[in-house]
């Protein structure tokens, strides 16, 4: 494969690209770019006249985030390098399914570069929840988001932990009133379980919308984290109804990038390119 300068139609050469055997651009997995110049002038040639163009820097901010809901390290490793995953959520059930020691699982996930890992703590009262949360914090610092149940004890623990600067994800939320209490307790995230609501003939998406509307109207900083998401379509719907974050199983993340019409279109493009 030959490295050469490519003159794009209408533009002067400004960078080097790799050219494939048939003249098309070939992907380079070995060396990925680490810098893009979004500020220098481009010179566009229009009928012999030079027109300077100053590119507008990409100032788009990520207003939506995707978390992966799994404790299977290999599933995280396969997907985190896409650059699309902003965090990981776990719970005791997912840890049990992994068949591994929880602390080893958490260590392995953090070593992948994850900087927002929800770790659920258990306890019979608020004091025990706080004690166990502090133990997690001492081990993992600000990488760990403490996951607490939406109970009176959980809310009391949340209030204490957020006061001392620890992120809290309030889980098992099934009503607007619960979400309101979580916000009053200073929770970083509130996690409505939309799939479990749908399983019980309740409208999980309506709950997302109701919580979001309340938080926006009152200027609440707590983020709405849609959990128990069962399919790719629900992700877009949840974001459309006001969710700030969706945490999804690896299979749902994969399904989000898949569409039969995309596959058919790509097959046609490849056939035409090689013709």
C-alpha positions as CSV (number, residue, x, y, z in Angstrom):
1,X,0.0,0.0,0.0
2,X,1.4,3.3,-1.1
3,X,1.5,6.6,0.9
4,X,0.8,9.6,-1.4
5,X,-0.8,12.9,-1.6
6,X,-4.4,13.0,-2.8
7,X,-5.8,16.1,-4.5
8,X,-9.5,16.1,-3.7
9,X,-11.6,17.7,-6.4
10,X,-11.6,21.4,-6.0
11,X,-9.1,21.4,-3.2
12,X,-5.3,21.8,-2.9
13,X,-3.6,18.9,-1.2
14,X,-3.5,19.5,2.6
15,X,-2.8,16.0,4.0
16,X,-1.6,12.6,3.1
17,X,-4.0,9.6,2.8
18,X,-3.6,6.0,1.9
19,X,-4.7,5.0,-1.6
20,X,-6.0,1.5,-2.2
21,X,-5.3,-0.7,-5.2
22,X,-8.3,0.5,-7.1
23,X,-7.9,4.2,-6.3
24,X,-10.3,4.2,-3.3
25,X,-9.4,5.1,0.3
26,X,-8.4,2.1,2.3
27,X,-8.9,2.0,6.1
28,X,-5.8,2.2,8.2
29,X,-6.1,0.3,11.4
30,X,-2.4,0.5,12.3
31,X,-2.1,4.3,12.6
32,X,-5.1,6.3,13.6
33,X,-5.0,10.1,13.4
34,X,-4.4,11.9,16.6
35,X,-4.9,15.5,15.5
36,X,-7.2,17.3,13.0
37,X,-6.4,20.9,11.9
38,X,-9.8,22.6,12.0
39,X,-8.4,26.2,12.0
40,X,-6.1,26.6,9.0
41,X,-7.3,28.1,5.8
42,X,-8.3,25.8,2.9
43,X,-8.0,27.2,-0.7
44,X,-10.9,26.2,-2.9
45,X,-10.3,26.5,-6.6
46,X,-13.4,27.7,-8.5
47,X,-13.0,28.2,-12.2
48,X,-9.4,29.4,-11.8
49,X,-10.1,31.7,-8.8
50,X,-8.8,31.0,-5.4
51,X,-11.4,31.3,-2.6
52,X,-10.0,31.1,1.0
53,X,-12.2,29.1,3.3
54,X,-11.9,29.1,7.1
55,X,-13.4,25.9,8.5
56,X,-15.8,26.2,11.4
57,X,-14.5,24.1,14.3
58,X,-16.7,21.3,15.5
59,X,-18.1,22.7,18.7
60,X,-20.9,20.1,19.0
61,X,-21.2,18.9,22.6
62,X,-22.3,15.4,23.6
63,X,-25.8,16.0,25.0
64,X,-26.6,12.3,25.0
65,X,-24.5,9.5,26.5
66,X,-24.6,5.7,26.2
67,X,-23.5,3.4,29.0
68,X,-23.1,-0.4,28.8
69,X,-25.1,-2.4,31.3
70,X,-22.9,-5.5,31.8
71,X,-20.3,-7.0,34.1
72,X,-18.8,-9.2,31.3
73,X,-15.4,-7.6,30.8
74,X,-14.9,-9.1,27.3
75,X,-18.1,-7.5,26.1
76,X,-17.0,-4.1,27.3
77,X,-13.5,-4.5,25.8
78,X,-15.0,-5.3,22.4
79,X,-17.1,-2.1,22.4
80,X,-15.4,0.5,24.4
81,X,-12.8,1.2,21.7
82,X,-15.6,2.6,19.5
83,X,-15.4,5.8,21.5
84,X,-19.2,5.7,21.9
85,X,-19.4,4.3,25.5
86,X,-19.3,6.9,28.3
87,X,-19.7,4.6,31.3
88,X,-20.6,1.2,32.6
89,X,-23.4,0.1,35.0
90,X,-23.4,-3.0,37.0
91,X,-25.6,-4.6,39.6
92,X,-25.4,-7.7,41.8
93,X,-27.3,-9.8,39.3
94,X,-24.9,-8.9,36.5
95,X,-21.9,-9.6,38.7
96,X,-23.3,-13.0,39.6
97,X,-23.8,-13.8,35.9
98,X,-20.1,-13.0,35.3
99,X,-19.1,-15.8,37.7
100,X,-16.2,-13.8,39.0
101,X,-15.1,-11.9,42.1
102,X,-16.8,-8.5,42.1
103,X,-13.6,-6.6,42.9
104,X,-11.6,-8.3,40.1
105,X,-14.4,-7.4,37.7
106,X,-14.4,-3.8,38.8
107,X,-10.6,-3.6,38.5
108,X,-10.6,-5.1,35.0
109,X,-13.3,-2.7,33.8
110,X,-11.4,0.3,35.1
111,X,-8.2,-0.9,33.5
112,X,-10.1,-0.5,30.1
113,X,-10.1,3.2,30.7
114,X,-13.7,3.5,32.0
115,X,-14.0,6.6,34.2
116,X,-17.7,6.2,35.2
117,X,-18.5,2.8,36.7
118,X,-21.7,2.3,38.7
119,X,-21.1,-0.1,41.5
120,X,-24.1,-1.1,43.6
121,X,-23.7,-1.4,47.4
122,X,-25.9,-3.3,49.7
123,X,-26.8,-2.7,53.4
124,X,-29.6,-3.1,55.9
125,X,-29.6,0.6,56.9
126,X,-28.3,4.0,55.7
127,X,-25.2,3.7,57.9
128,X,-24.2,0.4,56.4
129,X,-24.9,1.7,52.9
130,X,-22.7,4.7,53.6
131,X,-19.9,2.5,55.1
132,X,-19.9,0.1,52.1
133,X,-20.0,3.1,49.7
134,X,-17.0,4.6,51.4
135,X,-15.2,1.3,51.0
136,X,-15.8,1.4,47.3
137,X,-14.7,5.0,47.1
138,X,-11.5,4.3,48.9
139,X,-10.7,1.6,46.4
140,X,-11.7,3.3,43.1
141,X,-12.0,7.0,43.9
142,X,-14.0,9.2,41.6
143,X,-14.2,6.5,38.9
144,X,-16.9,4.8,41.0
145,X,-20.5,6.0,41.0
146,X,-22.2,4.5,44.0
147,X,-25.5,2.8,43.1
148,X,-28.2,2.9,45.8
149,X,-31.8,1.7,45.9
150,X,-34.6,4.2,46.0
151,X,-35.6,3.5,49.5
152,X,-35.7,5.8,52.6
153,X,-32.3,4.3,53.7
154,X,-30.9,4.7,50.2
155,X,-32.1,8.3,49.9
156,X,-30.6,9.1,53.3
157,X,-27.3,7.6,52.2
158,X,-27.4,9.4,48.9
159,X,-27.8,12.8,50.7
160,X,-24.8,12.1,52.9
161,X,-22.6,10.8,50.0
162,X,-23.4,13.7,47.6
163,X,-22.7,16.2,50.3
164,X,-19.1,14.9,50.5
165,X,-18.7,14.9,46.7
166,X,-19.4,11.3,45.7
167,X,-21.5,10.5,42.6
168,X,-24.6,8.5,43.2
169,X,-26.9,6.6,40.8
170,X,-30.3,6.0,42.4
171,X,-31.7,2.8,41.0
172,X,-35.0,0.9,40.9
173,X,-37.0,4.0,40.3
174,X,-40.6,3.5,39.1
175,X,-42.4,6.8,39.8
176,X,-42.0,10.5,39.5
177,X,-42.3,10.9,43.2
178,X,-39.3,8.6,43.7
179,X,-37.3,10.6,41.1
180,X,-38.2,13.8,42.9
181,X,-36.9,12.5,46.2
182,X,-33.7,11.3,44.4
183,X,-33.2,14.8,43.0
184,X,-33.7,16.4,46.5
185,X,-31.1,14.0,47.9
186,X,-28.6,15.3,45.3
187,X,-28.4,12.2,43.1
188,X,-26.1,12.5,40.1
189,X,-28.3,10.0,38.2
190,X,-31.8,8.7,38.6
191,X,-32.5,5.3,36.9
192,X,-36.1,4.5,35.9
193,X,-36.4,0.8,34.9
194,X,-38.5,1.1,31.8
195,X,-38.3,-2.5,30.7
196,X,-39.5,-3.8,34.1
197,X,-42.4,-1.3,34.0
198,X,-43.4,-2.5,30.6
199,X,-43.3,-6.1,31.9
200,X,-45.9,-5.1,34.5
201,X,-48.2,-3.3,32.1
202,X,-46.9,0.1,33.1
203,X,-45.7,2.8,30.6
204,X,-41.9,3.1,31.1
205,X,-41.5,5.7,28.4
206,X,-44.1,8.0,29.9
207,X,-42.2,7.9,33.1
208,X,-39.0,9.0,31.4
209,X,-40.9,11.9,29.8
210,X,-42.7,12.9,33.1
211,X,-39.4,12.9,35.1
212,X,-37.6,14.8,32.3
213,X,-40.3,17.4,32.1
214,X,-40.3,17.9,35.9
215,X,-36.5,18.2,36.0
216,X,-36.4,20.7,33.2
217,X,-39.2,22.8,34.6
218,X,-37.5,23.0,38.0
219,X,-33.9,23.3,36.8
220,X,-32.9,20.0,38.4
221,X,-29.3,19.0,37.7
222,X,-29.9,15.2,38.3
223,X,-29.6,13.3,35.0
224,X,-32.3,10.9,33.8
225,X,-30.6,7.5,33.1
226,X,-32.9,5.2,31.3
227,X,-32.3,1.6,32.5
228,X,-33.7,-1.8,31.8
229,X,-33.7,-1.0,28.0
230,X,-34.6,-4.1,26.0
231,X,-34.3,-3.1,22.4
232,X,-32.6,-0.6,20.0
233,X,-35.8,1.3,19.2
234,X,-36.4,2.1,22.9
235,X,-33.0,3.9,23.0
236,X,-34.0,6.5,20.5
237,X,-37.5,6.8,22.0
238,X,-36.1,7.3,25.5
239,X,-33.7,10.1,24.3
240,X,-36.5,11.7,22.4
241,X,-38.6,11.8,25.5
242,X,-35.9,13.4,27.6
243,X,-33.5,10.8,28.9
244,X,-29.9,12.2,29.3
245,X,-28.3,8.7,29.3
246,X,-29.3,5.2,28.3
247,X,-27.6,2.2,29.7
248,X,-28.0,-0.8,27.4
249,X,-26.9,-4.4,27.2
250,X,-24.1,-5.1,24.7
251,X,-26.6,-6.8,22.3
252,X,-28.8,-3.7,22.2
253,X,-25.7,-1.5,21.5
254,X,-24.8,-3.8,18.5
255,X,-28.4,-3.7,17.2
256,X,-28.4,0.1,17.2
257,X,-25.7,0.1,14.4
258,X,-27.5,-2.6,12.3
259,X,-30.2,-2.2,9.7
260,X,-31.1,-4.4,6.8
261,X,-31.3,-1.5,4.4
262,X,-27.9,-0.3,5.4
263,X,-26.5,-3.8,4.6
264,X,-28.3,-3.9,1.3
265,X,-27.1,-0.4,0.4
266,X,-23.5,-1.2,1.3
267,X,-23.6,-4.4,-0.8
268,X,-24.7,-2.3,-3.8
269,X,-22.1,0.4,-3.2
270,X,-19.3,-2.3,-3.0
271,X,-20.5,-3.9,-6.2
272,X,-20.6,-0.6,-8.1
273,X,-17.2,0.4,-6.7
274,X,-15.5,-2.8,-7.9
275,X,-17.3,-2.8,-11.3
